[in-house]
């Protein structure tokens, strides 16, 4: 290989890549247009091949070192820039995409909420009509603790907060993902999970209410429940959407309906995970803490729920004006 002729032929590409990299380093990746970004990626692959050839033919340590630096700069800008764009896409989704998905699919979320609330009302009604009903839903040892000793069970979390918090997260995520996956049973399993959890909350609420422990009970529930329960409603709505695709595909073929509603459901699931992680931390460390006064727990719970409603209602600035 004629080294000087090879260098003369390849050097314009090296200089062109160096110029593009200098522009990015000074002004950022956004200063390049789409064609220039594609050109930079092509030049990077070409210069990488040149570096390999330079090493093979021993063209000189100085040139090899310069090509190494050039390829290293290219790699950092191309792949770190790609990762930055991915993170920007994640931020944009949680900033605007998730609220838009919630607003677009509010009917399914509302139905899931209604099923859950129906479970609460049914449990409340039957628990007052027949005291034996509670034993069908609530463990007997818990009933005895509340009824006979007038104590709540949250104190068991104190002292083992990290373990309890992680266990709570795992359990809530399991329930939520099961509710979503329950859509493949035509939504029947999703409905059961929502109704059963509503029955459980309703039975517990009635039990503590009958024994004058409602105030500390709801003080415990409000801080984490303000995120945990809406997350379950989102998961339930996602499961109902999948069930709807199976039972009522509408104008779509069933396979196409599953793809369409499945992608919508997946967006809701992306909102469920961070909500349950935050709720698990609150339930493990804040809600059962005896040092924190109950009024403050109510305030935090109501405040978190208000922020959640505000977040779910937000729209991009461009959508807030009418033509």
VEXDREN-2710 file (C-alpha; in Angstrom, 1 decimal):
% VEXDREN-2710
k/r/px/py/pz
1/UNK/0.0/0.0/0.0
2/UNK/1.3/3.4/-0.9
3/UNK/0.9/5.1/2.4
4/UNK/1.2/8.7/1.3
5/UNK/-1.3/8.2/-1.5
6/UNK/-3.7/6.5/0.9
7/UNK/-3.4/9.3/3.5
8/UNK/-4.0/11.9/0.8
9/UNK/-7.1/10.1/-0.4
10/UNK/-8.6/9.5/3.1
11/UNK/-7.6/12.8/4.8
12/UNK/-10.5/14.9/3.5
13/UNK/-12.9/12.5/5.3
14/UNK/-11.0/12.8/8.5
15/UNK/-11.0/16.6/8.3
16/UNK/-14.8/16.6/7.5
17/UNK/-15.5/14.4/10.5
18/UNK/-13.3/16.6/12.7
19/UNK/-15.2/19.7/11.6
20/UNK/-18.6/18.1/12.4
21/UNK/-17.4/17.0/15.8
22/UNK/-16.0/20.5/16.6
23/UNK/-19.4/22.0/15.7
24/UNK/-21.2/19.5/18.0
25/UNK/-18.7/20.1/20.8
26/UNK/-19.2/23.9/20.6
27/UNK/-22.9/24.2/19.7
28/UNK/-24.4/20.8/20.6
29/UNK/-25.9/18.0/18.6
30/UNK/-29.0/20.1/17.7
31/UNK/-26.8/22.3/15.6
32/UNK/-26.6/19.6/12.9
33/UNK/-29.4/18.8/10.5
34/UNK/-30.6/15.2/9.8
35/UNK/-28.3/14.8/6.7
36/UNK/-25.3/16.0/8.6
37/UNK/-26.0/13.5/11.5
38/UNK/-26.3/10.7/9.0
39/UNK/-23.1/11.9/7.3
40/UNK/-21.3/11.9/10.6
41/UNK/-22.3/8.3/11.4
42/UNK/-21.1/7.2/7.9
43/UNK/-17.8/9.0/8.4
44/UNK/-17.4/7.4/11.8
45/UNK/-17.6/3.9/10.3
46/UNK/-15.3/4.9/7.5
47/UNK/-12.6/6.4/9.9
48/UNK/-12.9/3.3/12.2
49/UNK/-12.0/1.2/9.1
50/UNK/-9.1/3.6/8.4
51/UNK/-7.9/3.2/11.9
52/UNK/-7.8/-0.6/11.6
53/UNK/-6.0/-0.3/8.3
54/UNK/-3.5/2.2/9.7
55/UNK/-2.7/-0.2/12.6
56/UNK/-2.3/-3.2/10.2
57/UNK/0.1/-1.4/7.8
58/UNK/2.0/0.5/10.6
59/UNK/1.6/3.9/9.0
60/UNK/3.1/5.6/12.1
61/UNK/2.2/6.1/15.7
62/UNK/1.3/9.8/15.3
63/UNK/-1.4/9.1/12.7
64/UNK/-2.7/6.1/14.5
65/UNK/-3.0/8.2/17.7
66/UNK/-4.8/11.0/15.8
67/UNK/-7.3/8.5/14.3
68/UNK/-7.9/6.9/17.7
69/UNK/-8.8/10.3/19.2
70/UNK/-11.0/11.0/16.2
71/UNK/-12.9/7.7/16.5
72/UNK/-13.2/8.1/20.3
73/UNK/-14.7/11.6/19.9
74/UNK/-17.1/10.3/17.3
75/UNK/-18.2/7.3/19.4
76/UNK/-18.9/9.6/22.4
77/UNK/-21.0/12.0/20.4
78/UNK/-22.9/9.4/18.4
79/UNK/-23.7/6.9/21.2
80/UNK/-23.9/9.3/24.2
81/UNK/-26.1/11.6/22.0
82/UNK/-28.3/8.6/21.3
83/UNK/-28.7/7.8/25.0
84/UNK/-29.4/11.5/25.7
85/UNK/-32.2/11.4/23.1
86/UNK/-33.6/8.3/24.7
87/UNK/-33.7/9.9/28.1
88/UNK/-35.2/13.0/26.6
89/UNK/-37.9/10.8/25.1
90/UNK/-38.6/9.2/28.5
91/UNK/-38.8/12.7/30.2
92/UNK/-41.2/13.9/27.5
93/UNK/-43.4/10.9/27.9
94/UNK/-43.8/11.4/31.6
95/UNK/-44.1/15.1/31.1
96/UNK/-46.8/15.1/28.5
97/UNK/-47.4/11.6/27.0
98/UNK/-48.7/9.8/30.2
99/UNK/-51.2/12.6/31.0
100/UNK/-52.4/12.5/27.4
101/UNK/-52.8/8.7/27.6
102/UNK/-54.8/8.9/30.8
103/UNK/-57.1/11.6/29.3
104/UNK/-57.6/9.6/26.1
105/UNK/-58.5/6.4/28.0
106/UNK/-60.3/8.0/31.0
107/UNK/-63.5/5.9/30.3
108/UNK/-61.7/2.6/31.0
109/UNK/-60.0/4.0/34.1
110/UNK/-63.4/5.3/35.3
111/UNK/-65.0/1.9/34.8
112/UNK/-62.1/0.2/36.8
113/UNK/-62.6/2.8/39.5
114/UNK/-66.4/2.1/39.6
115/UNK/-65.8/-1.6/39.9
116/UNK/-63.5/-1.1/42.8
117/UNK/-65.9/1.3/44.5
118/UNK/-68.7/-1.1/44.0
119/UNK/-66.7/-3.7/45.9
120/UNK/-66.2/-1.2/48.8
121/UNK/-70.0/-0.5/49.0
122/UNK/-70.9/-4.2/48.8
123/UNK/-68.5/-5.0/51.7
124/UNK/-69.8/-2.1/53.7
125/UNK/-73.4/-3.1/53.2
126/UNK/-73.0/-6.8/54.0
127/UNK/-70.6/-6.2/56.9
128/UNK/-73.3/-4.0/58.7
129/UNK/-76.0/-6.5/57.8
130/UNK/-74.2/-9.6/58.9
131/UNK/-71.2/-9.5/61.2
132/UNK/-70.1/-12.9/60.0
133/UNK/-69.4/-11.4/56.6
134/UNK/-66.2/-9.9/57.8
135/UNK/-64.7/-13.3/58.6
136/UNK/-65.0/-14.2/54.9
137/UNK/-62.8/-11.4/53.8
138/UNK/-60.6/-10.3/56.8
139/UNK/-58.2/-12.8/58.6
140/UNK/-59.6/-13.8/62.0
141/UNK/-56.4/-12.7/63.9
142/UNK/-56.8/-9.2/62.5
143/UNK/-60.5/-9.1/63.4
144/UNK/-59.6/-10.1/67.0
145/UNK/-56.8/-7.5/67.2
146/UNK/-59.1/-4.7/66.1
147/UNK/-62.3/-5.8/67.9
148/UNK/-61.0/-7.2/71.1
149/UNK/-57.8/-5.2/71.7
150/UNK/-58.8/-2.0/69.8
151/UNK/-55.5/-1.9/68.0
152/UNK/-54.5/-1.5/64.4
153/UNK/-51.9/-3.8/62.7
154/UNK/-49.6/-1.1/61.1
155/UNK/-47.2/-1.1/64.0
156/UNK/-45.6/-4.3/62.7
157/UNK/-44.0/-2.3/59.9
158/UNK/-42.1/0.0/62.4
159/UNK/-38.6/-1.3/62.8
160/UNK/-38.5/-3.2/59.5
161/UNK/-39.2/-0.4/57.1
162/UNK/-36.8/-1.3/54.3
163/UNK/-38.0/-4.9/54.2
164/UNK/-41.7/-3.9/54.5
165/UNK/-41.4/-1.2/51.8
166/UNK/-39.8/-3.6/49.3
167/UNK/-42.4/-6.3/50.1
168/UNK/-45.2/-3.8/49.7
169/UNK/-43.8/-2.7/46.3
170/UNK/-43.5/-6.2/45.0
171/UNK/-47.0/-7.2/46.1
172/UNK/-48.6/-4.1/44.6
173/UNK/-46.7/-4.5/41.4
174/UNK/-47.8/-8.1/41.3
175/UNK/-51.5/-7.2/41.8
176/UNK/-51.3/-4.4/39.2
177/UNK/-49.6/-6.6/36.5
178/UNK/-52.0/-9.4/37.1
179/UNK/-54.9/-6.9/36.6
180/UNK/-53.3/-5.9/33.3
181/UNK/-52.6/-9.4/32.2
182/UNK/-56.2/-10.3/33.2
183/UNK/-57.3/-8.6/30.1
184/UNK/-56.5/-11.7/28.1
185/UNK/-59.3/-13.5/30.0
186/UNK/-61.7/-11.1/28.2
187/UNK/-61.3/-8.8/31.2
188/UNK/-62.9/-11.2/33.7
189/UNK/-59.8/-11.6/35.9
190/UNK/-59.3/-7.9/35.8
191/UNK/-62.8/-7.3/37.1
192/UNK/-62.3/-9.9/39.8
193/UNK/-59.1/-8.3/41.0
194/UNK/-60.7/-4.9/41.1
195/UNK/-63.8/-6.1/42.9
196/UNK/-61.9/-8.3/45.4
197/UNK/-59.5/-5.5/46.4
198/UNK/-62.5/-3.2/46.8
199/UNK/-64.2/-5.8/49.0
200/UNK/-61.0/-6.1/51.1
201/UNK/-60.7/-2.3/51.6
202/UNK/-64.4/-2.0/52.3
203/UNK/-64.4/-4.8/54.9
204/UNK/-61.3/-3.3/56.6
205/UNK/-62.8/0.1/56.6
206/UNK/-66.1/-1.2/58.1
207/UNK/-64.2/-3.2/60.7
208/UNK/-62.2/-0.2/62.0
209/UNK/-65.3/2.0/61.8
210/UNK/-67.3/-0.3/63.9
211/UNK/-64.5/-0.2/66.6
212/UNK/-63.9/3.6/66.5
213/UNK/-60.5/3.3/64.8
214/UNK/-61.4/4.9/61.5
215/UNK/-59.4/8.1/62.1
216/UNK/-56.0/6.5/62.6
217/UNK/-56.8/3.9/59.9
218/UNK/-57.4/6.5/57.2
219/UNK/-54.5/8.5/58.5
220/UNK/-52.4/5.5/57.6
221/UNK/-54.1/4.9/54.2
222/UNK/-54.2/8.4/52.9
223/UNK/-50.5/9.2/52.3
224/UNK/-49.7/6.1/50.2
225/UNK/-53.3/5.3/49.1
226/UNK/-53.4/8.6/47.2
227/UNK/-51.0/7.1/44.7
228/UNK/-51.4/3.4/45.2
229/UNK/-55.2/3.2/44.5
230/UNK/-55.1/5.4/41.4
231/UNK/-52.2/3.2/40.1
232/UNK/-54.5/0.1/40.5
233/UNK/-57.2/1.9/38.7
234/UNK/-54.8/2.6/35.8
235/UNK/-53.8/-1.0/35.7
236/UNK/-57.4/-2.1/35.8
237/UNK/-58.2/0.3/33.0
238/UNK/-55.3/-1.2/30.9
239/UNK/-56.6/-4.7/31.6
240/UNK/-60.2/-3.7/30.5
241/UNK/-58.8/-2.2/27.3
242/UNK/-57.1/-5.5/26.4
243/UNK/-60.3/-7.3/27.3
244/UNK/-62.3/-4.9/25.1
245/UNK/-59.9/-5.7/22.2
246/UNK/-60.7/-9.4/22.6
247/UNK/-64.5/-9.2/23.1
248/UNK/-65.3/-6.1/21.1
249/UNK/-62.6/-5.5/18.4
250/UNK/-65.0/-3.2/16.6
251/UNK/-63.8/-2.2/13.1
252/UNK/-60.4/-3.9/13.6
253/UNK/-59.5/-7.5/13.2
254/UNK/-59.0/-9.0/16.6
255/UNK/-55.2/-9.2/16.2
256/UNK/-55.0/-5.5/15.1
257/UNK/-57.3/-4.5/17.9
258/UNK/-55.0/-6.2/20.4
259/UNK/-52.0/-4.3/18.9
260/UNK/-53.9/-1.0/19.1
261/UNK/-55.4/-1.3/22.5
262/UNK/-52.3/-3.1/23.8
263/UNK/-50.1/-0.2/22.9
264/UNK/-52.5/2.2/24.7
265/UNK/-52.5/-0.1/27.8
266/UNK/-48.7/-0.2/27.8
267/UNK/-48.6/3.5/28.2
268/UNK/-50.8/3.3/31.3
269/UNK/-48.5/0.6/32.7
270/UNK/-45.5/2.9/32.4
271/UNK/-47.4/5.2/34.7
272/UNK/-48.3/2.5/37.2
273/UNK/-44.7/1.5/38.0
274/UNK/-43.3/4.8/39.4
275/UNK/-46.5/5.5/41.2
276/UNK/-46.3/2.1/43.1
277/UNK/-42.6/2.5/43.8
278/UNK/-43.3/5.9/45.4
279/UNK/-46.4/4.6/47.2
280/UNK/-44.4/1.7/48.6
281/UNK/-41.7/4.0/50.0
282/UNK/-44.4/6.1/51.6
283/UNK/-46.2/3.1/53.0
284/UNK/-43.0/1.6/54.4
285/UNK/-41.5/4.7/56.0
286/UNK/-44.1/7.5/56.4
287/UNK/-47.6/6.1/56.8
288/UNK/-47.0/3.8/59.8
289/UNK/-44.5/6.2/61.5
290/UNK/-45.9/6.9/65.0
291/UNK/-43.9/10.1/65.4
292/UNK/-45.7/11.8/62.5
293/UNK/-49.0/13.2/63.7
294/UNK/-52.2/11.9/62.0
295/UNK/-53.3/15.4/60.8
296/UNK/-50.1/15.7/58.9
297/UNK/-50.6/12.3/57.2
298/UNK/-54.1/13.5/56.1
299/UNK/-52.6/16.7/54.7
300/UNK/-49.8/14.8/52.8
301/UNK/-52.3/12.3/51.4
302/UNK/-54.7/15.0/50.2
303/UNK/-51.8/17.0/48.8
304/UNK/-50.4/14.1/46.8
305/UNK/-53.8/13.3/45.4
306/UNK/-54.4/16.9/44.4
307/UNK/-50.9/17.0/42.7
308/UNK/-51.8/13.8/40.9
309/UNK/-55.1/15.2/39.6
310/UNK/-53.3/18.3/38.4
311/UNK/-50.6/16.2/36.7
312/UNK/-53.2/14.0/34.9
313/UNK/-55.1/17.1/33.7
314/UNK/-52.1/18.9/32.2
315/UNK/-51.9/19.6/28.5
316/UNK/-49.1/20.9/26.3
317/UNK/-49.2/24.7/26.0
318/UNK/-50.0/24.4/22.3
319/UNK/-53.2/22.6/23.2
320/UNK/-54.5/25.2/25.6
321/UNK/-55.3/27.8/23.0
322/UNK/-58.1/27.6/20.4
323/UNK/-57.8/28.9/16.9
END
